[in-house]
Amino acid sequence: MLPVKSLLAVLCLSTTCAAGAADCRSLESVEWILGEWTSAAGEVSIREYWHRVSDLTFEGESITRSLADDDIVNYETLRLASMSDGVFYIAKVAHNEFPVPFRLTHCSDGEAVFENPLHDSPQRLVYRLLEDADASALEVRVEGDGMDDFSLLFYRP
């Protein structure tokens, strides 16, 4: 596996940004992700929390707990970082030795698409802010070759 800096360099050179991505070069385009989001899916609950560290960095965490006994079954540290050549979503999960970067390839009002075609799975994360009658909702779609794509629906507590 490549070190993170090498992987970022390869990803920067190999990824073509979608039209409109020039507007996605700062974290301002994804500020709507900040705050706490919760989801219940099957036998687990998931809490995702994002906070601003600086104008160039948002940090987050995702905690998945068993509804049966409240044990943590998955924990991820997350980071959104604005770099000279774009915005990256960087996930550190227990089963990967190194953090995995995903480049922000598309953003629009309330939607952000992060991609890493070199990662085994997933290769694409889509965050989409939804509006419903009661509160804001966030759909997170996880997609990739060799896996069953899935979506999670989060709400503000």
Secondary structure, 3 states (H helix, E strand, C coil): CCCHHHHHHHHHHHCCCCCCHHHHCCHHHHHHHCEEEEEEECCEEEEEEEEEEECCEEEEEEEEEECCCCCEEEEEEEEEEEECCEEEEEEEECCCCCCEEEEEEEEECCEEEEECCCCCCCCEEEEEEEECCCCEEEEEEEECCCCCCEEEEEECC
